[in-house]
């Protein structure tokens, strides 16, 4: 789980405070999404590694910023949940 406090600490450690403006980060920080959202991230990351996927969205359904989706599609990355595997 990532609490707002932990997220801010991680961003500070990594020296990437600008990520606070990313959609998921904003939602986590302002309490729009609960800390318990998601689950199985370790399993998904293992699948991503084993299948040599470039993006977690190739092995785990999720919501992504439309701009990110467009960029990923342009790079040939197909995300689950977008109806691309029918």
VMD Tcl script that builds the backbone (N, CA, C; Angstrom):
set m [mol new atoms 258]
animate dup $m
set s [atomselect $m all]
$s set {name element resname resid chain x y z} {
  {N N UNK 1 A 0.831 -1.185 0.000}
  {CA C UNK 1 A 0.000 0.000 0.000}
  {C C UNK 1 A 0.870 1.241 0.000}
  {N N UNK 2 A 0.350 2.260 -0.626}
  {CA C UNK 2 A 1.068 3.532 -0.659}
  {C C UNK 2 A 0.161 4.601 -0.064}
  {N N UNK 3 A 0.578 5.146 1.057}
  {CA C UNK 3 A -0.172 6.240 1.671}
  {C C UNK 3 A 0.350 7.552 1.088}
  {N N UNK 4 A -0.407 8.621 1.242}
  {CA C UNK 4 A 0.086 9.914 0.752}
  {C C UNK 4 A 1.451 10.266 1.345}
  {N N UNK 5 A 1.630 9.978 2.626}
  {CA C UNK 5 A 2.897 10.297 3.280}
  {C C UNK 5 A 4.054 9.504 2.675}
  {N N UNK 6 A 3.827 8.224 2.444}
  {CA C UNK 6 A 4.862 7.372 1.866}
  {C C UNK 6 A 5.162 7.790 0.434}
  {N N UNK 7 A 4.123 8.112 -0.329}
  {CA C UNK 7 A 4.324 8.544 -1.707}
  {C C UNK 7 A 5.184 9.804 -1.761}
  {N N UNK 8 A 4.872 10.777 -0.912}
  {CA C UNK 8 A 5.672 12.011 -0.889}
  {C C UNK 8 A 7.126 11.718 -0.523}
  {N N UNK 9 A 7.325 10.809 0.421}
  {CA C UNK 9 A 8.688 10.439 0.823}
  {C C UNK 9 A 9.432 9.777 -0.341}
  {N N UNK 10 A 8.743 8.872 -1.044}
  {CA C UNK 10 A 9.363 8.191 -2.188}
  {C C UNK 10 A 9.736 9.188 -3.284}
  {N N UNK 11 A 8.847 10.112 -3.583}
  {CA C UNK 11 A 9.120 11.121 -4.609}
  {C C UNK 11 A 10.304 11.995 -4.207}
  {N N UNK 12 A 10.386 12.301 -2.918}
  {CA C UNK 12 A 11.498 13.103 -2.413}
  {C C UNK 12 A 12.820 12.333 -2.521}
  {N N UNK 13 A 12.804 11.079 -2.120}
  {CA C UNK 13 A 14.017 10.245 -2.193}
  {C C UNK 13 A 14.523 10.135 -3.627}
  {N N UNK 14 A 13.592 9.949 -4.557}
  {CA C UNK 14 A 13.961 9.773 -5.961}
  {C C UNK 14 A 14.181 11.108 -6.683}
  {N N UNK 15 A 13.931 12.204 -5.975}
  {CA C UNK 15 A 14.109 13.554 -6.537}
  {C C UNK 15 A 13.256 13.782 -7.794}
  {N N UNK 16 A 11.981 13.368 -7.693}
  {CA C UNK 16 A 11.034 13.553 -8.797}
  {C C UNK 16 A 9.719 14.157 -8.277}
  {N N UNK 17 A 9.804 15.317 -7.618}
  {CA C UNK 17 A 8.586 15.908 -7.057}
  {C C UNK 17 A 7.539 16.267 -8.114}
  {N N UNK 18 A 7.972 16.435 -9.364}
  {CA C UNK 18 A 7.020 16.783 -10.432}
  {C C UNK 18 A 5.995 15.676 -10.667}
  {N N UNK 19 A 6.278 14.472 -10.229}
  {CA C UNK 19 A 5.330 13.370 -10.418}
  {C C UNK 19 A 4.074 13.545 -9.568}
  {N N UNK 20 A 4.097 14.464 -8.609}
  {CA C UNK 20 A 2.894 14.749 -7.826}
  {C C UNK 20 A 1.766 15.212 -8.734}
  {N N UNK 21 A 2.099 15.703 -9.919}
  {CA C UNK 21 A 1.090 16.197 -10.856}
  {C C UNK 21 A 0.541 15.107 -11.765}
  {N N UNK 22 A 1.081 13.884 -11.696}
  {CA C UNK 22 A 0.556 12.783 -12.496}
  {C C UNK 22 A -0.820 12.396 -11.945}
  {N N UNK 23 A -1.681 11.901 -12.808}
  {CA C UNK 23 A -3.072 11.616 -12.435}
  {C C UNK 23 A -3.164 10.686 -11.225}
  {N N UNK 24 A -2.517 9.520 -11.283}
  {CA C UNK 24 A -2.629 8.565 -10.171}
  {C C UNK 24 A -2.057 9.165 -8.895}
  {N N UNK 25 A -0.915 9.834 -8.999}
  {CA C UNK 25 A -0.273 10.433 -7.837}
  {C C UNK 25 A -1.186 11.477 -7.183}
  {N N UNK 26 A -1.790 12.329 -8.021}
  {CA C UNK 26 A -2.709 13.344 -7.493}
  {C C UNK 26 A -3.860 12.679 -6.745}
  {N N UNK 27 A -4.429 11.639 -7.363}
  {CA C UNK 27 A -5.573 10.958 -6.766}
  {C C UNK 27 A -5.198 10.282 -5.451}
  {N N UNK 28 A -4.019 9.746 -5.373}
  {CA C UNK 28 A -3.552 9.129 -4.131}
  {C C UNK 28 A -3.327 10.195 -3.060}
  {N N UNK 29 A -2.703 11.282 -3.449}
  {CA C UNK 29 A -2.377 12.339 -2.496}
  {C C UNK 29 A -3.606 13.073 -1.961}
  {N N UNK 30 A -4.642 13.235 -2.802}
  {CA C UNK 30 A -5.824 13.969 -2.328}
  {C C UNK 30 A -6.912 13.059 -1.766}
  {N N UNK 31 A -6.643 11.749 -1.731}
  {CA C UNK 31 A -7.584 10.808 -1.132}
  {C C UNK 31 A -8.708 10.363 -2.046}
  {N N UNK 32 A -8.641 10.708 -3.338}
  {CA C UNK 32 A -9.673 10.293 -4.290}
  {C C UNK 32 A -9.730 8.770 -4.390}
  {N N UNK 33 A -8.571 8.134 -4.390}
  {CA C UNK 33 A -8.525 6.676 -4.415}
  {C C UNK 33 A -7.997 6.191 -3.062}
  {N N UNK 34 A -8.521 5.066 -2.585}
  {CA C UNK 34 A -8.075 4.559 -1.285}
  {C C UNK 34 A -6.699 3.907 -1.379}
  {N N UNK 35 A -6.044 3.799 -0.244}
  {CA C UNK 35 A -4.739 3.169 -0.190}
  {C C UNK 35 A -4.799 1.699 -0.611}
  {N N UNK 36 A -5.951 1.081 -0.489}
  {CA C UNK 36 A -6.064 -0.344 -0.767}
  {C C UNK 36 A -6.373 -0.665 -2.228}
  {N N UNK 37 A -6.385 0.363 -3.091}
  {CA C UNK 37 A -6.674 0.112 -4.506}
  {C C UNK 37 A -5.623 -0.829 -5.097}
  {N N UNK 38 A -6.057 -1.680 -5.973}
  {CA C UNK 38 A -5.123 -2.584 -6.628}
  {C C UNK 38 A -4.978 -3.887 -5.864}
  {N N UNK 39 A -3.811 -4.457 -5.950}
  {CA C UNK 39 A -3.538 -5.735 -5.307}
  {C C UNK 39 A -2.835 -6.635 -6.292}
  {N N UNK 40 A -1.999 -7.477 -5.816}
  {CA C UNK 40 A -1.294 -8.405 -6.684}
  {C C UNK 40 A -0.245 -7.745 -7.544}
  {N N UNK 41 A 0.228 -6.566 -7.149}
  {CA C UNK 41 A 1.202 -5.861 -7.979}
  {C C UNK 41 A 2.474 -6.683 -8.146}
  {N N UNK 42 A 2.855 -7.412 -7.116}
  {CA C UNK 42 A 4.048 -8.252 -7.223}
  {C C UNK 42 A 3.868 -9.328 -8.272}
  {N N UNK 43 A 2.684 -9.941 -8.294}
  {CA C UNK 43 A 2.391 -10.965 -9.294}
  {C C UNK 43 A 2.388 -10.359 -10.690}
  {N N UNK 44 A 1.801 -9.186 -10.811}
  {CA C UNK 44 A 1.755 -8.535 -12.118}
  {C C UNK 44 A 3.153 -8.165 -12.601}
  {N N UNK 45 A 3.970 -7.661 -11.698}
  {CA C UNK 45 A 5.348 -7.311 -12.087}
  {C C UNK 45 A 6.130 -8.556 -12.482}
  {N N UNK 46 A 5.905 -9.659 -11.790}
  {CA C UNK 46 A 6.577 -10.907 -12.156}
  {C C UNK 46 A 6.125 -11.350 -13.547}
  {N N UNK 47 A 4.823 -11.276 -13.811}
  {CA C UNK 47 A 4.309 -11.623 -15.146}
  {C C UNK 47 A 4.892 -10.692 -16.199}
  {N N UNK 48 A 4.956 -9.425 -15.889}
  {CA C UNK 48 A 5.517 -8.449 -16.819}
  {C C UNK 48 A 6.956 -8.814 -17.158}
  {N N UNK 49 A 7.723 -9.178 -16.143}
  {CA C UNK 49 A 9.125 -9.556 -16.353}
  {C C UNK 49 A 9.223 -10.847 -17.164}
  {N N UNK 50 A 8.457 -11.867 -16.767}
  {CA C UNK 50 A 8.540 -13.172 -17.431}
  {C C UNK 50 A 8.086 -13.097 -18.895}
  {N N UNK 51 A 7.112 -12.247 -19.175}
  {CA C UNK 51 A 6.593 -12.111 -20.542}
  {C C UNK 51 A 7.313 -11.018 -21.328}
  {N N UNK 52 A 8.283 -10.379 -20.679}
  {CA C UNK 52 A 9.078 -9.319 -21.315}
  {C C UNK 52 A 8.195 -8.183 -21.836}
  {N N UNK 53 A 7.233 -7.785 -21.014}
  {CA C UNK 53 A 6.330 -6.699 -21.386}
  {C C UNK 53 A 6.956 -5.361 -21.007}
  {N N UNK 54 A 6.688 -4.364 -21.810}
  {CA C UNK 54 A 7.230 -3.031 -21.562}
  {C C UNK 54 A 6.410 -2.249 -20.544}
  {N N UNK 55 A 5.130 -2.579 -20.401}
  {CA C UNK 55 A 4.231 -1.806 -19.537}
  {C C UNK 55 A 3.371 -2.753 -18.721}
  {N N UNK 56 A 3.144 -2.402 -17.470}
  {CA C UNK 56 A 2.331 -3.234 -16.571}
  {C C UNK 56 A 0.927 -3.459 -17.129}
  {N N UNK 57 A 0.432 -2.508 -17.912}
  {CA C UNK 57 A -0.899 -2.617 -18.498}
  {C C UNK 57 A -1.043 -3.742 -19.507}
  {N N UNK 58 A 0.072 -4.357 -19.885}
  {CA C UNK 58 A 0.006 -5.502 -20.795}
  {C C UNK 58 A -0.362 -6.786 -20.055}
  {N N UNK 59 A -0.239 -6.787 -18.732}
  {CA C UNK 59 A -0.553 -7.986 -17.948}
  {C C UNK 59 A -1.583 -7.715 -16.853}
  {N N UNK 60 A -1.955 -6.464 -16.651}
  {CA C UNK 60 A -2.874 -6.095 -15.574}
  {C C UNK 60 A -3.833 -5.028 -16.076}
  {N N UNK 61 A -5.119 -5.277 -15.894}
  {CA C UNK 61 A -6.116 -4.297 -16.308}
  {C C UNK 61 A -6.047 -3.099 -15.380}
  {N N UNK 62 A -6.186 -1.913 -15.936}
  {CA C UNK 62 A -6.153 -0.721 -15.105}
  {C C UNK 62 A -6.693 0.468 -15.858}
  {N N UNK 63 A -6.690 1.606 -15.190}
  {CA C UNK 63 A -7.091 2.857 -15.819}
  {C C UNK 63 A -5.832 3.653 -16.087}
  {N N UNK 64 A -5.741 4.207 -17.284}
  {CA C UNK 64 A -4.561 4.976 -17.661}
  {C C UNK 64 A -4.987 6.296 -18.280}
  {N N UNK 65 A -4.189 7.300 -18.080}
  {CA C UNK 65 A -4.430 8.623 -18.648}
  {C C UNK 65 A -4.530 8.481 -20.167}
  {N N UNK 66 A -5.535 9.070 -20.794}
  {CA C UNK 66 A -5.694 8.955 -22.250}
  {C C UNK 66 A -4.445 9.360 -23.040}
  {N N UNK 67 A -3.712 10.359 -22.555}
  {CA C UNK 67 A -2.477 10.749 -23.242}
  {C C UNK 67 A -1.451 9.628 -23.180}
  {N N UNK 68 A -1.375 8.951 -22.023}
  {CA C UNK 68 A -0.448 7.823 -21.872}
  {C C UNK 68 A -0.852 6.686 -22.808}
  {N N UNK 69 A -2.150 6.417 -22.891}
  {CA C UNK 69 A -2.650 5.359 -23.771}
  {C C UNK 69 A -2.261 5.650 -25.218}
  {N N UNK 70 A -2.438 6.893 -25.655}
  {CA C UNK 70 A -2.077 7.265 -27.024}
  {C C UNK 70 A -0.591 7.057 -27.284}
  {N N UNK 71 A 0.235 7.463 -26.335}
  {CA C UNK 71 A 1.689 7.296 -26.486}
  {C C UNK 71 A 2.071 5.820 -26.526}
  {N N UNK 72 A 1.430 5.016 -25.677}
  {CA C UNK 72 A 1.736 3.583 -25.657}
  {C C UNK 72 A 1.285 2.911 -26.958}
  {N N UNK 73 A 0.108 3.284 -27.437}
  {CA C UNK 73 A -0.371 2.725 -28.709}
  {C C UNK 73 A 0.583 3.077 -29.841}
  {N N UNK 74 A 1.059 4.314 -29.848}
  {CA C UNK 74 A 2.007 4.749 -30.887}
  {C C UNK 74 A 3.292 3.942 -30.835}
  {N N UNK 75 A 3.622 3.451 -29.633}
  {CA C UNK 75 A 4.836 2.641 -29.462}
  {C C UNK 75 A 4.565 1.151 -29.684}
  {N N UNK 76 A 3.311 0.817 -30.054}
  {CA C UNK 76 A 2.974 -0.576 -30.329}
  {C C UNK 76 A 2.674 -1.406 -29.093}
  {N N UNK 77 A 2.393 -0.746 -27.979}
  {CA C UNK 77 A 2.091 -1.447 -26.729}
  {C C UNK 77 A 0.581 -1.532 -26.580}
  {N N UNK 78 A 0.081 -2.763 -26.408}
  {CA C UNK 78 A -1.354 -2.998 -26.312}
  {C C UNK 78 A -1.727 -3.241 -24.857}
  {N N UNK 79 A -2.631 -2.439 -24.334}
  {CA C UNK 79 A -3.033 -2.536 -22.938}
  {C C UNK 79 A -4.281 -3.389 -22.794}
  {N N UNK 80 A -4.348 -4.154 -21.698}
  {CA C UNK 80 A -5.533 -4.946 -21.401}
  {C C UNK 80 A -6.693 -4.025 -21.096}
  {N N UNK 81 A -7.894 -4.458 -21.412}
  {CA C UNK 81 A -9.084 -3.697 -21.076}
  {C C UNK 81 A -9.496 -2.659 -22.092}
  {N N UNK 82 A -8.780 -2.562 -23.191}
  {CA C UNK 82 A -9.139 -1.572 -24.201}
  {C C UNK 82 A -9.796 -2.214 -25.414}
  {N N UNK 83 A -10.142 -3.490 -25.289}
  {CA C UNK 83 A -10.810 -4.191 -26.382}
  {C C UNK 83 A -9.915 -4.527 -27.551}
  {N N UNK 84 A -8.616 -4.539 -27.329}
  {CA C UNK 84 A -7.671 -4.788 -28.419}
  {C C UNK 84 A -7.354 -6.254 -28.637}
  {N N UNK 85 A -7.857 -7.115 -27.752}
  {CA C UNK 85 A -7.504 -8.536 -27.845}
  {C C UNK 85 A -8.694 -9.390 -28.214}
  {N N UNK 86 A -9.744 -8.780 -28.734}
  {CA C UNK 86 A -10.952 -9.533 -29.104}
  {C C UNK 86 A -10.766 -10.253 -30.409}
}
mol reanalyze $m
mol bondsrecalc $m
mol representation Tube
mol addrep $m
